[in-house]
Amino acid sequence: MFSSQEPGTFWLAETILNVTRYGNYRTQSVWSFKRRCVSALFGWYLALVPAIYGQESSSAPVLEDMPSGWRRVSFGGRLNGYPFNLLNNKDVSLSPANTTQSWAISTSNNYLKIAFGPSLEFRLTRKFTLCGEFLYHRVNYTKTATVTDDINITTITEQTRATFWDAPLMVRYKNLSESGFLSKLYFAGGGAVRNVSHIQTGNQTNYPDGTAASNNTPAVASARNLPGAILCVGLRLVDDFNIKLSPELRFTRWMGATFASDSTRTRKDELVVGIALTY
């Protein structure tokens, strides 16, 4: 059957068929390669997307409940004002037994209307802060005693100047809410120690015969170191530079009197209005 065909015809047909099959196979191989590349790229994308988004989310800022490092510490100063007299002055009249004498004793005083000193704050948590201060204050008073014996009058004048050092230590509670007025309001409580030092006294006695005597014997304090309890309420205002302004109303109950002799007595209840500037 094939012997009647011209020589080379079967080979030519077979060659054309092979070329056609090879072309189809090559075309299919190219499309398969492209599909594999697209699948590989898509797979890499699916693999990298979670990592990329996970990395971005991990770098987002997170609110810290517990401050760390130097951000815990704020240092500055406080200025307190005293609207009420530190001394509870009163007039005293005495008539010693078995004598004809009568004593009239009175005290007047002048005092520094402000106290000032350094202030240090240590932030414990977002709501609690430990606050310490060391405040300087001064008081002057004049005590006059008039001794009458029949018609003879003796006058004794005492002029005293003393320095008060107050060291309060308090725990402050703030951030009653996340925003608004309550976020700036705070309450504080704690204790204090008052030390009196540099007591300087000038005493002068004028006798009925016109003579006089003087000395510099210092007055004796009833308590050199006096403890007290503190309650405070105030506002804490912070600007963009982290400068903190804290106006405050403070009440202190002293457990005694620094001076307590005759008509000279320091108050046990003390109310001050102050302001602190810290950074």
Wavefront OBJ file of the C-alpha trace (Angstrom):
o trace
v 0.000 0.000 0.000
v 2.823 2.344 0.778
v 4.939 1.219 -2.147
v 2.789 3.229 -4.557
v 3.594 6.553 -2.755
v 6.519 8.687 -3.692
v 9.658 8.194 -1.736
v 9.862 10.514 1.364
v 6.097 11.271 1.605
v 5.548 9.280 4.849
v 8.604 10.860 6.424
v 7.417 14.321 5.507
v 3.966 13.759 7.016
v 5.467 12.322 10.156
v 7.850 15.284 10.436
v 4.995 17.796 10.094
v 2.984 15.934 12.735
v 5.937 15.888 15.128
v 6.604 19.616 14.654
v 2.952 20.387 15.313
v 2.949 18.268 18.485
v 6.217 19.855 19.651
v 4.794 23.348 19.111
v 1.678 22.479 21.087
v 3.758 20.956 23.880
v 6.032 24.016 23.992
v 3.052 26.340 24.133
v 1.550 24.326 26.993
v 4.904 24.350 28.810
v 5.125 28.169 28.602
v 1.592 28.600 29.998
v 2.337 26.082 32.741
v 5.513 27.976 33.646
v 3.609 31.258 33.811
v 0.948 29.708 36.021
v 3.616 28.363 38.368
v 5.259 31.813 38.596
v 1.963 33.511 39.392
v 1.158 30.849 41.990
v 4.592 31.267 43.592
v 4.246 35.072 43.782
v 0.752 34.791 45.266
v 1.992 32.260 47.815
v 4.864 34.559 48.858
v 2.371 37.423 49.228
v 0.128 35.346 51.460
v 3.127 34.343 53.538
v 4.515 37.876 53.945
v 1.273 39.799 54.605
v 0.764 38.490 58.176
v 4.378 39.222 59.061
v 4.216 42.760 57.648
v 0.961 43.610 59.398
v 2.115 41.911 62.577
v 5.293 44.024 62.574
v 3.310 47.239 62.086
v 0.894 46.409 64.876
v 3.701 45.569 67.281
v 5.223 49.018 66.767
v 1.972 50.818 67.687
v 2.240 52.839 70.950
v 0.900 51.106 74.032
v -0.233 52.984 77.160
v 2.032 52.099 80.063
v 0.469 51.402 83.417
v 3.826 51.535 85.164
v 6.256 54.391 84.370
v 9.933 53.589 84.224
v 13.288 55.322 84.401
v 13.666 59.033 84.989
v 10.061 59.647 83.973
v 9.167 58.638 87.526
v 11.037 61.575 89.073
v 9.969 65.230 89.043
v 11.914 67.972 90.795
v 11.051 71.597 91.464
v 9.921 73.935 94.196
v 6.895 74.828 96.298
v 5.607 78.131 97.651
v 3.013 78.099 100.458
v 1.042 81.036 101.799
v -0.328 81.331 105.354
v -3.654 83.180 105.507
v -3.903 82.667 109.288
v -1.536 83.536 112.111
v 0.790 80.750 113.190
v 0.450 81.754 116.831
v -2.696 81.598 118.890
v -2.009 84.732 120.895
v -3.951 85.465 124.037
v -3.720 87.604 127.151
v -2.978 85.922 130.465
v -3.491 87.333 133.967
v -1.858 85.664 136.953
v -1.863 86.289 140.691
v 0.710 84.051 142.336
v -0.322 82.663 145.701
v 1.085 84.195 148.885
v 2.225 87.348 147.060
v 0.827 90.778 146.342
v 1.940 90.608 142.754
v -0.255 90.451 139.663
v 1.023 89.528 136.241
v -0.420 90.648 132.908
v 1.183 88.805 129.990
v 0.481 89.367 126.311
v 2.077 88.310 123.024
v 2.129 89.942 119.633
v 3.880 88.491 116.676
v 4.978 88.983 113.127
v 5.670 86.033 110.854
v 6.794 85.339 107.340
v 3.582 84.921 105.386
v 5.127 82.349 103.047
v 7.129 79.129 103.235
v 9.255 77.869 100.371
v 11.635 75.084 99.480
v 12.425 72.189 97.131
v 9.854 69.597 96.112
v 10.517 66.059 94.875
v 7.994 63.650 93.349
v 8.411 59.944 92.651
v 5.709 58.393 90.516
v 4.759 54.958 91.801
v 1.969 54.111 89.315
v -0.287 56.010 86.928
v -2.490 56.983 89.886
v -0.146 57.152 92.900
v 2.799 59.504 93.454
v 5.091 59.876 96.461
v 5.791 63.545 97.254
v 8.366 65.043 99.583
v 9.222 68.652 100.454
v 11.576 70.611 102.687
v 10.149 74.064 103.500
v 11.673 77.092 105.193
v 9.566 79.363 107.402
v 10.215 81.998 110.049
v 8.309 83.442 113.008
v 8.956 86.450 115.268
v 7.112 87.311 118.433
v 7.245 89.767 121.291
v 6.024 88.803 124.742
v 5.473 91.460 127.357
v 4.908 90.769 131.042
v 3.869 93.566 133.395
v 4.380 92.749 137.072
v 2.535 94.969 139.523
v 3.365 94.875 143.223
v 1.397 97.529 145.059
v 2.619 100.666 143.304
v 5.777 99.143 141.855
v 5.691 98.071 138.222
v 8.274 95.882 136.547
v 8.182 95.277 132.798
v 9.778 92.217 131.179
v 10.018 92.141 127.393
v 11.039 89.095 125.388
v 11.737 89.312 121.646
v 12.258 85.961 119.978
v 12.968 84.917 116.422
v 12.932 81.281 115.287
v 13.214 79.287 112.079
v 10.812 76.505 111.191
v 11.777 73.638 108.892
v 8.818 71.563 107.711
v 9.383 68.188 106.043
v 6.099 66.743 104.713
v 5.899 63.345 103.021
v 2.654 62.439 101.232
v 1.086 59.947 98.858
v -0.930 61.587 96.090
v -3.856 59.968 94.279
v -4.890 61.388 90.896
v -6.431 60.467 87.537
v -9.935 60.000 88.868
v -11.038 59.909 85.209
v -9.325 59.719 81.834
v -10.364 63.237 80.767
v -12.013 66.412 81.975
v -11.725 68.200 85.306
v -11.467 65.008 87.359
v -8.368 63.956 85.435
v -6.554 67.010 86.881
v -7.899 66.753 90.442
v -5.859 64.973 93.111
v -6.015 64.131 96.793
v -3.052 63.552 99.085
v -2.365 62.488 102.636
v 0.625 61.787 104.786
v 2.725 63.073 107.631
v 5.166 65.852 108.427
v 7.855 66.775 110.914
v 8.467 70.367 112.017
v 11.852 71.309 113.416
v 12.503 74.632 115.146
v 16.051 75.979 115.120
v 18.097 79.172 115.328
v 16.095 80.463 118.293
v 17.388 83.955 119.057
v 16.000 85.884 122.021
v 16.590 89.273 123.524
v 15.288 89.803 127.078
v 15.043 93.157 128.794
v 13.760 93.937 132.275
v 12.854 97.453 133.413
v 12.698 97.829 137.226
v 10.639 100.346 139.222
v 13.732 102.324 140.213
v 14.540 103.044 136.572
v 17.333 100.525 136.176
v 17.330 97.864 133.468
v 18.906 94.519 132.771
v 19.152 92.480 129.595
v 20.365 89.112 128.379
v 20.230 86.890 125.318
v 19.080 83.679 126.911
v 17.098 81.922 124.154
v 13.495 80.974 124.694
v 12.862 77.295 125.286
v 10.718 75.513 122.703
v 8.097 73.120 123.981
v 8.900 70.696 121.165
v 12.015 70.917 119.006
v 10.666 68.266 116.614
v 6.931 68.021 116.179
v 5.015 65.418 114.121
v 1.855 66.209 112.207
v -0.762 64.721 109.847
v -1.588 66.210 106.432
v -4.603 66.208 104.092
v -4.503 67.947 100.706
v -6.618 68.621 97.644
v -5.308 70.230 94.483
v -5.050 70.384 90.719
v -2.231 69.087 88.547
v -1.728 70.905 85.241
v 0.841 69.621 82.725
v 1.885 71.447 79.555
v 3.466 70.151 76.336
v 6.965 70.432 77.834
v 6.023 68.229 80.822
v 6.192 71.203 83.209
v 3.767 70.540 86.059
v 1.878 73.253 87.960
v 0.107 72.143 91.145
v -2.053 74.610 93.096
v -3.082 73.067 96.403
v -5.067 73.561 99.597
v -3.385 71.837 102.557
v -4.475 71.189 106.126
v -2.000 70.084 108.805
v -2.811 68.909 112.299
v 0.261 69.237 114.521
v 0.478 66.856 117.477
v 1.451 69.588 119.890
v 2.763 73.147 120.026
v 6.255 74.292 119.150
v 5.985 77.163 121.633
v 3.582 76.825 124.537
v 4.358 79.174 127.400
v 1.984 81.670 128.961
v 0.441 83.737 126.151
v 2.706 82.376 123.410
v 1.296 79.276 121.753
v 1.635 78.052 118.198
v -1.484 76.704 116.523
v -2.100 73.006 116.220
v -4.390 73.417 113.206
v -2.759 74.948 110.154
v -4.275 75.784 106.751
v -2.083 76.853 103.849
v -2.600 77.663 100.181
v 0.320 76.737 97.966
v 1.567 76.104 94.484
v 4.346 73.855 93.167
v 6.280 73.982 89.914
v 8.052 70.743 88.977
v 9.625 69.184 85.914
l 1 2 3 4 5 6 7 8 9 10 11 12 13 14 15 16 17 18 19 20 21 22 23 24 25 26 27 28 29 30 31 32 33 34 35 36 37 38 39 40 41 42 43 44 45 46 47 48 49 50 51 52 53 54 55 56 57 58 59 60 61 62 63 64 65 66 67 68 69 70 71 72 73 74 75 76 77 78 79 80 81 82 83 84 85 86 87 88 89 90 91 92 93 94 95 96 97 98 99 100 101 102 103 104 105 106 107 108 109 110 111 112 113 114 115 116 117 118 119 120 121 122 123 124 125 126 127 128 129 130 131 132 133 134 135 136 137 138 139 140 141 142 143 144 145 146 147 148 149 150 151 152 153 154 155 156 157 158 159 160 161 162 163 164 165 166 167 168 169 170 171 172 173 174 175 176 177 178 179 180 181 182 183 184 185 186 187 188 189 190 191 192 193 194 195 196 197 198 199 200 201 202 203 204 205 206 207 208 209 210 211 212 213 214 215 216 217 218 219 220 221 222 223 224 225 226 227 228 229 230 231 232 233 234 235 236 237 238 239 240 241 242 243 244 245 246 247 248 249 250 251 252 253 254 255 256 257 258 259 260 261 262 263 264 265 266 267 268 269 270 271 272 273 274 275 276 277 278 279
